Amino acid sequence: MKIGRLTILGVGLIGGSLALALKKRGVVEQVTGWSRREQTLQKALELGVIDRAEPDPGAAVQGAEIAVIGVPVGAMESLFRRLAPHLEAQTVLTDVGSTKGSVVEAARRAFAEPPPLFVPGHPVAGTEQSGVEAAFAELYQDRRVILTPLPGTDRDASSRIRTMWEQCGAEVVEMEVAHHDQVLAATSHLPHMLAYTLVDSLARMEESEEMFRLAAGGFRDFTRIASSDPQMWHDICLANRDALLVMLERFSADLARLKDAIREGEGEHLKQTFLRAKRARDRFCG
Ligand code: NAP
């Protein structure tokens, strides 16, 4: 598939990497970018991530075959509202937000009914870096992208977005919005909460400097994601509050049980827990 005109609204790590991936593979002829700050647009032009900078989002989507929203999930509704009067009938609209229920609700509020050519999406790929400078063409290679088309979503529009991601090297899966939010609460949102809380707990201890100096590779591996953008994660937690709270309750109960086992010296409980976890992770990583 060739894309004549692609518009990226929010040219950061995720939107910028998509533009680079499609350009590298010769899929797209022209990429127009809109971003909140002028300096981001200038940087994106300099780095060759976009070909044309447009300071107005409505003007940026004029004539676009595909428009991709790459702003934090808490900023989507106001961007949808700015786009609503300008979206043309042929433009397929998609987003890359980490939560899907909140984005679909935002689209409902902004457009009255989500447009049939709106295909909610989420590339399950990223790094702890952010900003257009961090964008790279291989980000989606061998990674998954989840699409959550709605009952009214046009099948051709979904299939164009599927093909676009496949052309970046990704494997595309489809699921329902609520299921996406439950799965991601467990596998992405909960781990980010654990990493942020662990680092913050230690950072607030008096001897934190010495502890961080002596921390080994395991600590680095486990806490890498605590370097992710705080604003983005603020938005995700609040946007997926219900599913995340379910997972936090469940995890807190398991942690409380582990604490009891340590206090009571229940070695068998500890061994069984670690063994189940090791087997599950070895299988999943293997
Ligand atoms: P990013 O690198 O920080 O880029 C964010 C983009 O959104 C920039 O263009 C920024 O504009 C713009 N922006 C930030 N705040 C805004 C606001 N309040 N109003 C309008 N525009 C705003 O972020 P990212 O990592 O690409 O994430 C973008 C989206 O992808 C988010 O919805 C996130 O949930 C999702 N996502 C992220 C990851 C990940 O690992 N990072 C993975 C999958 C999905 P300026 O630079 O001009 O300020």
Boltz pocket constraint, residues with backbone or C-beta under 6 A from the ligand:
constraints:
  - pocket:
      binder: B
      contacts: [[A, 9], [A, 10], [A, 11], [A, 12], [A, 13], [A, 14], [A, 15], [A, 34], [A, 35], [A, 36], [A, 37], [A, 38], [A, 40], [A, 41], [A, 69], [A, 70], [A, 71], [A, 72], [A, 73], [A, 75], [A, 96], [A, 97], [A, 98], [A, 99], [A, 122], [A, 123], [A, 124], [A, 125], [A, 126], [A, 127], [A, 128], [A, 129], [A, 130], [A, 131], [A, 132], [A, 229], [A, 232], [A, 236]]
      max_distance: 6.0
